[in-house]
Amino acid sequence: MLGMHRSGTSALTQVLALAGAALPENVMPGDEHNAKGYFEPWRIAIFNDQRLRAARSAWDDPFVFPYRPLEAREEKRWITRATDLFDEEFAGARHPLMKDPRVSVLGPLWRTVLQDLGLPARAVIPVRHPLEVAGSLSKRNGFPVEKSLLIWVAYMLAAESCSRGMPRAFVPYDGLLADWRVQAARIEAAHGAPLPALTPQAGQAIDGFLTQELRHNAAADDLAKIPQVGPIAAQVYDWFAAAAQDRPRPTAELAAAEEALEEMRRIMGVFVSPVTSDLDATRSDLLEARQIAAFEQAKSRSLEAQLANQQAINLAQADDLRRLEQTMDELLDDLLGDS
């Protein structure tokens, strides 16, 4: 799963998971920003944050694209760590599904991991209006619209770049909510393979999951009117919107946006990227502690539910045993009475 934060990746991931793709062992629970859950591999997300900081960047660095390779030996160590982590999280799953937007901007690393593991790479890229994404990031992170749009541009350019040459599907978020079956068929066609377990029962589960309440931020403003970054974002969005409607354009059309982003990075990156990296280090430590606590709480609730279920079973068995003893006593009384 490639794309930008708050672009509908969680909803699309759940559709694919219900259709038979395998989620990792440890996923991020829901919160006040996404009650239905993120389905994000939090251990992999933590790893990705660490790798971004190693290159003096962060997930919310507007200049996180293009990919920043490290020195060869150091890069190899990160690839080895990523490979081991992938094995631990997916444990040989036939259809692993990895949803973390950071994978988009770390695409070269993760493509190497999949190649080393002999796994075919397929991409699904959700497409959502960037002002809707910006509205969501404003509510969750307090980002100004200009920063959100720049991050969106970086992630979408990265998603397109790192998925070139692999089967990939561009899925409109509005289209997913309107008729997910049409979008599932488009994914199958783009990947050249059916979804592993899209049964009628799975379809009913997806119908129950995909509701209009998943749509929180509607785009109303004219994107191109946002100073400096709006025209760049509009150009990129037009390209992706066309791809999501099966009207692909040449990838060369994105070159102007890449050049504009690079020019901004050349002028401002030395001031912006180190600051976002330092802020992300503190933020990540807090998030990791929260995620570990939430994971342990979820495990505790699961164990409590299992214990309660076992207690109910024990009580039922005890009732059965009492009734059996009573029956045996009555039979014994009848036998003794006859003698």
Summary of the structure (lengths in Angstrom):
residues: 339
radius of gyration: 25.1
end to end distance: 78.6
largest distance: 106.3
contacts: 1017
relative contact order: 0.14
helix: 66%
strand: 5%
